[in-house]
Amino acid sequence: MSEQIIKTANMDDNDKAQRQLERLQATLNRACKNVPFHRNRIQEAGLSDITRLEDIEKLPFMDRTHLATHYPYGLFAVPLRDIVRIHTAPGSGASPSISGYTKTDLMIWKKMVAGAYAEANVTDRDIILVHLPSGLANWARDYKDGGEAVGASVIPNAPLSVAKTLMVLRDYKVTTLVTTPAFARHLTAHMFDRECHPNELNLKQIILVGAPDDGRTVSELRDSLHVDVWLNYGLSEIPGPAIAHECRYHDGLHINDDHILSEIIDPATDRPVPAGEKGELVLTTLSARAFPLIRFRTGDMAKFLSQACPCGAASTRIEWLAEQADNYMLISGIRVSQTQVRVNLKTALKLPSIGCTMKKSCRSGTDILLISLAMDDHLFSDEIKNLQQLIAYAEETLTEQNGIKVKIRLTQ
């Protein structure tokens, strides 16, 4: 069992709440002192002091628009000289999203990822292969670091084809695969198409990231490959993976309560939901020094699980749901703003208006954004000389802007 889970499991509810309160107070003090954005919002809320965890409900929310507004360094709570790593991701607006880490931040995050590995029974005898899309390159580094922290041999992320990935799994005697549900399904189909029996592999466990279980992927992987499957939850922009992970009982995901304070709210009223009901997951960092988040709206739907976990840990558990609370789409861990996509599509096609629908699709083991664009007179105007070339340009532009593959098809 991971160090973090042991620490939390040995606390009663009062001890855990007191630790969280002390860390929340320290986070707010640091944010108010060093980040004008946080200081102004806390002052506007009229909150002079936090004496209970419940007082956090008096504070305003953060969302992804604030990350774009204060790009690049406006939300950093430490001087740049104290920043040792800067992560950037495609973001959901015109600018990329950015997050910074101090040495202490990286040490804490490495321990969190190592704890998720430990809960998945990964030890120093294992060989880990990380296979994640380019939009989750930051996570790939974190899973490499966390794997090395538990003493495992790690094969870092590499853009290999599914055929060569299968060769690596077999020839390198990989025991643990970290990947997305889409690629895990694609890999399994490729194996059976090539009549590769699971017994030819040393694979023992798959850690799935980037998307919740769709109700069939986890069970199908377990039955087809004879492996154990674990879910990890994180945010693609900030601060990273393994915010929550499954224990050996696979009954919900344990949140790292030492470092993350979680709420679930009704997205329509912004009020906390009754215990056990679903709502939007809101996160506050408790130990992040460089880039604190205060009541950050994730857009992910979840619900708290109130019954005690058989593993004995007292940490908060959630059920991660497939729905989204906002206008974003979750595609292999990358959050895509449908509103921003429409704006960018109009610009790329040089059209005054467009009619389109969007959905997630899977191509060759990769989740993509499929846009169905309605044909109209604008697409056949004299100003558009080469429609096919223009569509290809729009696909390339949107792919680059969002960090995920975009495909456009024309519909009547």
N, C-alpha and C positions, 0 to 999 in steps of 0.2 A: 504494500500500500504506500502511496506517495507521502512524502514528508508533510505536504500541506494538508492532506486529508487526515493524517494522524493527528496533526496539531489541532485541526478543527474538531475532529471526532472526540478528543479528550476534553473539550470545553462543554459546559452546559450552556443553555440559551443565554443566560445573563452575561456570562463571561464573553461569549461571542459578540453579543450586542455591544458590550462595553468596548471591546477591541475595535469593532467597526466604527463606533462613535468617535473614539479617540483619533482614529485614522481619518475619518471624515472631517473632523475639526481641523486637523493639520493640513489636509488637502485644501479646504476652503481658505484657511489663513494664507497658505502659500499662493493660491490663485488670486486672492484679493490683493495681496502685496505686489504681485509681479505681472498680472494680466489685467489691463484696463477693462477689457470686455467683461470678465467675471466680476471685477470690483463694481462696475457700474450697475450690472444687473442685480447683484446682491443688495446694493444700496437702494435701488429702485424697489426691490421687494420689501424693504424695511425690516430686514432680518439682521439684528445686531449680533445674535449668538445662536448657536445650535446646541441645545441641551439634551435633545432626544433624537433618535434616528428619524422619527416621524416628522420632525421639523423640516426635513428636506423637501417635503411636499409643498412648502411655501416658496420654494425657489423655482424660477422659470426653467423651461426645457432648453436643451441644445438640439440642433439637428444638422443635417449635412449642408444646409445653406450657410450656416455660420462658418463652417470650415472653408468654404469658397470665399466668403466675404473677408475673412481675415488671413487669406493666403498672402505670403507663405508662412511668416513667422509670428503672426499676430497673436496666436494662442499659446506660444511657448512660455513656460513659467520659469525658465532658467536662462542664463546668458548663453549665447551660441558657443562660447568657449567650453561650456560644460556638456555640450551635445557631442556624443561620439558616434551616433548613427542617425541618418535621416532617411526615412522610408517615404517613397512616393508611389502613388497608385493613380489609375486613370481618373478617378473622381467622377462626380455626376453632373458637373457643370462645365464651364469653359476652361477652368483651371484644374490641374491635378490636385488630389488630396495629398496632404503631407503630415507626417508625424515624426517627432524627435524622441531620442532616447539617451539618457545618461548611462554611465557604466552601471549604476545601481539598477536602473530600469531594465537593462539587458540581462543582468544577473537574475532579477526576479522573474522575467519572462522565460528565461531558459529553465528555471526551476519549475515554472508552471507547465511548460511543455513536457519536461522530463517527468513530472507527476502524472500527466495524461498517458505517457508511454508506460509508466510503471503500473497504472491501473489496467492497461491492456496487456499486462504480463510480459512486456518487453524488458530484457535484461542485457547484460554485457555479453551474452552468448548469441545474441541475435544479429542478423544482417538486415538493415532497413533500406528499402528503395523508396525514394520520394519521387512521385510523378504527378506534378501539378501544372495547370495551364499558366501561361505567361502572366496573366492578370493576378495570379497568386504567388508571384516570385518572392515576395516578402515572407509569406508563410513558408515557402520552401526552405528559406534560410533558417527560419525559426525551428522547423522540424529537424533540420540537419543539426543545429546546435543542441536541441533538446535530446536528440538521439545520441550524440557524442557525450552529453552529460551523464547519461545512464551507462556509458561504456560500450554501447553497441557499435558495430561497424556500419557506417552510413554511406550509401551511394547517393550523392547529391542529385538534385533535379537536373534532368537533361532532356532535350527535345528529341526523343527517340520515337520511331514508329512503333505501332502496336506489336509488329512481328519481332523487332529487335528488343522491345521491352520484355516480351515473353522469353526470348533467348537469355536475357540478363537474369530474369527470375529463375530460370531453370539452371543455367550454367554457373551463376554466382551463388546458388543455394540460398536465395533470399527467403527470409522467414516472415518479414513484416513489410507490407505495402501501404504507403500513405498516398491516397489519391482521392479523386472525386467520384461520386456515384456513377456519373456518366461514363467515365473511363473504365471503371471496374466492370460495368455491364459490357462494354465494348471488348474488353480483354477476355472476359468469360466467353462471349460469343466467338471470338477469334480462336480461342483454345479448342472449342468443340468443333468448329469448322475444320481445324487442322488435325482433329482427332488426337489432341494432346490430353492425356488423362491427368487429372489433378494429382494423382500419386507420383507423377514425374517431377513434381515441384516439392520444395521444402516449406512452402508457404503455410504459416500457422494462423496469421491474423491480418486483417485489413482494417485500417483506420480511415474512415470516410469523413471528408471535410467539404465545406462549401454549400451543402444543401441538406435539409432534413430528409428522413426516410419517407419515401412515397408510399409506404405500405406494402411494398413487395420486394424492393431491391435488396434489403438486408437479408430477408429470409431466403431469397433465391441465391444470393452469394453463399450463404451458409450451407444450403443444401447442395449446390452445384460444385463448390470448391472444397467443401468439408473444412472450412476455416471459421474462426470466430471473427465477428465484425463489430467494430466499435465506432460510435459517432462522437465527433468533436465539434463544438460550436465556437465560432469566432466572428470577427468583423473584418471585412476585406480591406477597409481603409485604415481603421485604427481600433484598438491598439495591436490586434493580432489574433492568432489562433489559440485554441485551448482555454478560452474563457470558461467553458464548461465542457465536461467530458463524462462518459459513462463509466460506472464501476462494473465489477464482474457480474452483477445481477442484471445489468441492462434494463434498469427500471428508472428511466429518466436520466437527465444529465446533471451532474453535480457542478454547481458554480463555485469558482475559487473565491469563497467569501472573505478570505484574508485580504484580497486585493480588489475585489469588485463588489459593489453594493447594487442589488437588483431590485427593480420594481416592475409591476405589471399594471398598466393603466388601460382604461377604456379610451381608444383613440378618438371617439366621438366627443367625450366629455372631459378628457384629460384627468379624470379622477381614478383612484385605485379601484380595481375590480374586487368583488368579494372573493374570498379564498376558494381556490379550485376552479375559478372561471377564467376563460381565455381573454387575452388582451395583448397590448403592445409591450414588448420588453424594453425597459429603460435601464440604462447602466450608468453608474458613477464609479470612477476609479478611486481607490483608497490609498494606493501607494505610488502611483505614477508621479514622478517628479518633473519630467520635462513637459509632458503634454497631458494635463489633467482634463478629464471629461466630467461634467457635472450635469446629471440628469439627461444623458444623451439618448435620444429616441432612435432606436435601432431600425424600426420599421418591421421587425420580425414579430410574428405572433407566437405566443407561448402561454403556458399556464403553470402555476406553482403546484407541486405535488406535496401535499401536507403530511401524508402518512410516512412513518419512519422507514428508512431504507434498510433492508436486511444486512447491508454491509456494516452498519453501526455508525457511519459518519453522520455528523449533525449538520453538514453543509446543506445549503438551500438546493433543492432540486427543481428542475423545470422539464416540462414536455415541450419540445420544439415542434411547432406546427408548420405546415406547408404554406399557409396563407401569408399574405403581406398586409400590413396595416396602412400602407401609403401607396403612392403612385409609382413605386419602384418595382422592378422585377429582379429576382435573385437568380443569376445565371452563373453556375459554377463558382459561387462565393462572391461574385462581382455584382454590385447593386447598380442597376441601370434605370435612370429616370426616363419614363416614357414621355414626359413633357419636354425634356431637353432633347430627346431623340427626334421628336417631331420638329422642333425648332431647327435642329441641325440638318434634318432631311430637307426641309423647305429651302434652307440656304444652299445646300449642296446641289439641289435640282433647279435652283433659281425659279421657284414657283411661288405665286402669291398665296396659295393654300393647297393643302393635300388632304386626302382621305386615306387612312391606313389603319391597319390593326397589327398588333404585335403579339407574339407568343414565343415561348422557349421551345426549341427543337434540338435534336441531337444528330450530329453528323460525324461519323468516324470516331466515336468515343468522346466527342467534345460538344458540350452544350453551346448552342448558338442562339442569336436573336434573329428570328424570322419575321420580316416585315412584309405584309401583304399590302401592296399599293394599288389603290383603285385607279383604273384608267379613266381619264377625262380629257376634255378638249385641250387643256393646258399642255398635256404631254405630247400632243400632236401639233402644237403651234409651229409657225415658221421659225421661231427663235430656237427651237430644239432640233438641231440638224441630225444628231446621232444619238438616239435614245439609248441604245445598248451601251455606248461608251459612257454616257452620263450616269446610267445606273451603276456601272462598274466603278466609276469615280465615287459615287455616293456610298457604295458598299465599303470601299477602301477607306474613305474619310470617317465613316461611322465606326468602323472597326478600330481605327487608330484612336479615335476620341474616347471610346468606351472600354477598350482593353479586352473585348470579346469579339468573336467572329460574327459579322452581320451579313445576312443574305436577304436580298430584296426580290420579290416576285410580283409580277403584274397580274392583277385580277380584274374581271369585268365588273 
